Amino acid sequence: MSRPENEDAHFRVLRLLERNPEMPQREVAEALGISLGAANYLLRALVEKGHIKIQNFRTSKNKLRYAYILTPSGIEAKARLTLGFLRRKYAEYEALKAEIEGLEADLENDAGRPAR
């Protein structure tokens, strides 16, 4: 995974777990549209970085369930990753907007009428 893709994946996992720390890995995978193995890999990476900690989900009858809790460094990382995510999305938006404007201009030139 390239760095922006990796950062986006980490951002999405942190955002998801902040809202629902008891979410099972399988549901994390489904919510992100990735394999269970990829979800496990991302969760382990975030644990190794110290961004999340794993706790047993005490109120569950199934003692194998876990809660994924964002640590202070995880909260900080999420804020930093959110900023990077937004910057990339704004850049993508501006590039798409410019491409649309160019296509509209081409259509006007080719057809002799406004695109809209």
Secondary structure by P-SEA (a helix, b strand, c coil): ccaaaaaaaaaaaaaaaaacccccaaaaaaaacccaaaaaaaaaaaaaaccbbbbcccccccccbbbbbbcaaaaaaaaaaaaaaaaaaaaaaaaaaaaaaaaaaaaaaacccccc
